[in-house]
Amino acid sequence: MSIGSFSENRASSGMFNIQVSAEDMKAFADLATLVPKAAANAQRRAINKTLGWLSTHIARAVGKQERIAVKAVRQRLRSYPVEGGGKARGKLWFGINPLEASRSGRPRQTKAGVSVGSRRYRGAFFKKVYGNQADIWIRTASKHFDRADYPDSEVTSQTGASSGFVGENSDRFPLAKAKISLDSVRPHFEAWSRKADERLLQILRQEMNFELQKYLKGTRRV
């Protein structure tokens, strides 16, 4: 038996599965039997439109809750629409690993440290240390170093990339990269899935009605 939309909560990501339940499809059984291809097209469009709606909804909600740019959240979302054929299920992947603080807004270097949006990182600096992009870093020996502002990392003396910590010039100056934890969004997964399921049924009705009107218009011409 086909269930409706649901979410999967994983260690570093969430996966939203968008699909029409067998119970909901009963309301459109006549059309599906009469013109199965039209019904399948309506279902595909409804699922893909719901994926777009859910992506926008999540990006806005997470951006507001975590006080980060919506653009940064969108970069963590990956949509897998239904393309026709096979099982009618769309997917939306959401990466919830800690987000680099430098991606949450526009970093500004000050004498006291670095500010980005409403966040302040005292004792930090914004520069390219490892890779091609500048990030917000702090020496782990700094009196302003707070693990809460640098999650998903372990202190190490190894030079180079290592769980968010790198050595600057030598092992004597290990650095930590500022990140923002997204763990607080996990409790919302089920609620988002329920809202997506409601939205899917609403759009499905519209798409099925559209196909029905096309079919009736065609039969009147015969």
C-alpha positions as CSV (number, residue, x, y, z in Angstrom):
1,M,0.0,0.0,0.0
2,S,1.4,3.4,-1.0
3,I,1.7,5.9,1.9
4,G,1.9,9.6,1.4
5,S,4.9,11.9,1.6
6,F,7.4,11.2,4.4
7,S,10.8,12.3,5.6
8,E,13.9,10.4,6.6
9,N,16.2,11.8,9.3
10,R,19.8,10.9,8.7
11,A,23.1,11.7,10.5
12,S,24.1,14.5,8.2
13,S,21.0,15.1,6.1
14,G,17.3,14.8,5.7
15,M,15.5,13.3,2.7
16,F,11.9,14.2,1.9
17,N,10.0,11.7,-0.2
18,I,7.0,13.3,-2.0
19,Q,4.4,10.9,-3.4
20,V,0.7,10.5,-3.6
21,S,-0.9,7.9,-1.3
22,A,-3.0,5.1,-2.7
23,E,-5.9,6.4,-0.6
24,D,-5.7,9.9,-2.2
25,M,-5.6,8.4,-5.7
26,K,-8.9,6.6,-5.2
27,A,-10.6,10.0,-5.7
28,F,-9.2,10.1,-9.2
29,A,-9.7,6.4,-10.1
30,D,-12.1,7.1,-12.9
31,L,-9.9,9.5,-14.7
32,A,-6.8,7.2,-14.1
33,T,-8.7,4.3,-15.7
34,L,-10.1,6.3,-18.6
35,V,-7.0,8.2,-19.5
36,P,-4.0,6.7,-17.6
37,K,-1.4,8.8,-19.4
38,A,-3.1,12.0,-18.6
39,A,-3.5,11.0,-14.9
40,A,0.2,10.1,-14.7
41,N,1.2,13.5,-16.2
42,A,-1.0,15.3,-13.7
43,Q,0.6,13.3,-10.9
44,R,4.1,14.0,-12.1
45,R,3.5,17.8,-12.4
46,A,1.9,17.9,-9.0
47,I,4.8,16.2,-7.3
48,N,7.4,18.4,-9.1
49,K,5.5,21.6,-8.2
50,T,5.3,20.4,-4.6
51,L,9.1,19.8,-4.5
52,G,9.6,23.4,-5.6
53,W,7.1,24.7,-3.0
54,L,8.7,22.6,-0.2
55,S,12.2,23.8,-1.2
56,T,11.1,27.5,-1.0
57,H,9.3,26.9,2.3
58,I,12.3,25.1,4.0
59,A,14.8,27.7,2.8
60,R,12.7,30.6,4.2
61,A,11.9,28.8,7.5
62,V,15.5,27.7,8.2
63,G,16.9,31.1,7.1
64,K,14.6,32.9,9.5
65,Q,15.2,30.5,12.4
66,E,18.9,30.3,12.1
67,R,19.4,33.9,11.0
68,I,21.3,33.0,7.9
69,A,20.9,34.0,4.2
70,V,18.2,32.1,2.4
71,K,20.6,31.7,-0.5
72,A,23.0,29.7,1.8
73,V,20.1,27.4,2.8
74,R,19.2,26.8,-0.9
75,Q,22.7,25.6,-1.6
76,R,22.0,22.8,0.9
77,L,18.9,21.7,-0.9
78,R,18.9,19.3,-3.9
79,S,15.8,18.3,-5.7
80,Y,15.2,15.0,-7.6
81,P,12.0,15.5,-9.6
82,V,9.9,12.9,-11.3
83,E,10.8,12.7,-15.0
84,G,8.3,10.1,-16.2
85,G,8.2,6.4,-16.1
86,G,8.9,4.2,-13.1
87,K,7.7,5.0,-9.6
88,A,6.1,8.4,-9.1
89,R,8.1,9.7,-6.2
90,G,10.1,12.9,-6.0
91,K,12.9,13.5,-3.5
92,L,14.3,16.6,-1.8
93,W,17.7,16.2,-0.1
94,F,18.7,18.7,2.7
95,G,22.2,18.7,4.0
96,I,22.3,19.6,7.6
97,N,26.0,19.4,8.4
98,P,27.2,22.6,10.1
99,L,27.3,25.5,7.7
100,E,30.4,27.7,7.3
101,A,29.6,30.9,9.1
102,S,31.1,32.9,6.2
103,R,28.3,31.6,3.9
104,S,25.5,32.8,6.2
105,G,25.9,36.5,5.1
106,R,28.6,39.0,4.3
107,P,31.6,38.8,6.7
108,R,33.1,42.0,7.9
109,Q,36.5,42.2,9.5
110,T,36.7,44.5,12.6
111,K,39.4,45.2,15.2
112,A,37.5,43.0,17.6
113,G,37.0,40.1,15.2
114,V,34.6,39.2,12.4
115,S,30.9,40.0,12.2
116,V,28.5,38.3,9.8
117,G,24.8,39.2,10.0
118,S,23.9,39.3,13.7
119,R,26.7,37.0,14.7
120,R,30.0,38.2,16.2
121,Y,33.2,36.1,16.4
122,R,35.6,37.9,18.7
123,G,39.3,37.2,18.1
124,A,38.6,35.7,14.7
125,F,39.8,36.8,11.3
126,F,38.5,36.4,7.7
127,K,41.0,35.2,5.2
128,K,42.0,32.4,2.8
129,V,43.8,29.8,4.8
130,Y,43.0,26.5,3.1
131,G,41.2,26.2,-0.3
132,N,40.1,28.9,-2.7
133,Q,37.6,30.7,-0.5
134,A,38.1,32.9,2.5
135,D,36.5,31.7,5.8
136,I,36.2,32.9,9.4
137,W,39.0,31.4,11.5
138,I,40.3,31.7,15.1
139,R,43.4,30.3,16.8
140,T,42.4,27.6,19.2
141,A,44.8,29.1,21.7
142,S,42.8,32.4,21.7
143,K,41.0,33.4,24.9
144,H,37.9,34.0,22.7
145,F,37.8,30.5,21.3
146,D,34.4,28.9,22.0
147,R,33.7,25.4,20.8
148,A,30.0,26.3,20.4
149,D,30.9,28.7,17.5
150,Y,33.2,26.1,15.9
151,P,31.1,22.8,15.8
152,D,31.9,19.7,13.8
153,S,35.6,19.9,14.6
154,E,38.2,18.3,16.7
155,V,41.4,19.9,17.9
156,T,44.4,18.5,16.0
157,S,48.0,19.5,15.5
158,Q,48.1,18.1,12.0
159,T,48.9,20.7,9.3
160,G,46.3,20.8,6.5
161,A,42.6,20.2,6.3
162,S,41.4,18.2,9.3
163,S,37.7,18.4,10.4
164,G,37.7,22.1,10.3
165,F,41.0,22.7,11.9
166,V,44.2,23.5,10.1
167,G,47.7,24.5,11.1
168,E,48.8,28.0,10.1
169,N,52.4,27.9,8.9
170,S,53.3,25.3,11.5
171,D,51.7,22.9,14.1
172,R,52.1,25.6,16.7
173,F,49.1,27.6,15.5
174,P,46.1,25.3,15.0
175,L,43.0,27.1,13.7
176,A,39.3,26.5,13.9
177,K,36.7,27.4,11.2
178,A,33.6,29.2,12.4
179,K,30.4,27.2,11.6
180,I,26.7,27.2,12.4
181,S,25.0,24.0,13.6
182,L,21.8,23.1,11.8
183,D,20.7,20.3,14.2
184,S,17.8,22.4,15.5
185,V,16.0,22.0,12.2
186,R,15.6,18.2,12.7
187,P,12.4,18.4,14.8
188,H,10.6,20.2,11.9
189,F,11.1,17.4,9.3
190,E,7.8,15.6,10.0
191,A,5.9,18.8,10.1
192,W,7.3,19.9,6.7
193,S,6.4,16.5,5.3
194,R,2.8,16.8,6.5
195,K,2.6,20.3,4.9
196,A,4.0,19.0,1.7
197,D,1.5,16.2,1.6
198,E,-1.4,18.6,2.1
199,R,0.1,20.9,-0.7
200,L,0.5,17.9,-3.0
201,L,-3.1,16.9,-2.7
202,Q,-4.2,20.5,-3.4
203,I,-2.1,20.7,-6.5
204,L,-3.0,17.2,-7.6
205,R,-6.7,18.2,-7.6
206,Q,-5.9,21.2,-9.8
207,E,-3.8,19.2,-12.3
208,M,-6.3,16.3,-12.5
209,N,-9.1,18.8,-13.1
210,F,-7.0,20.4,-15.9
211,E,-6.5,17.0,-17.5
212,L,-10.2,16.2,-17.2
213,Q,-11.2,19.4,-18.9
214,K,-8.8,18.7,-21.7
215,Y,-10.3,15.2,-22.1
216,L,-13.9,16.5,-22.0
217,K,-13.1,19.2,-24.5
218,G,-11.6,16.6,-26.8
219,T,-14.6,14.3,-26.6
220,R,-17.0,17.1,-27.5
221,R,-15.1,17.6,-30.7
222,V,-15.6,14.0,-31.8
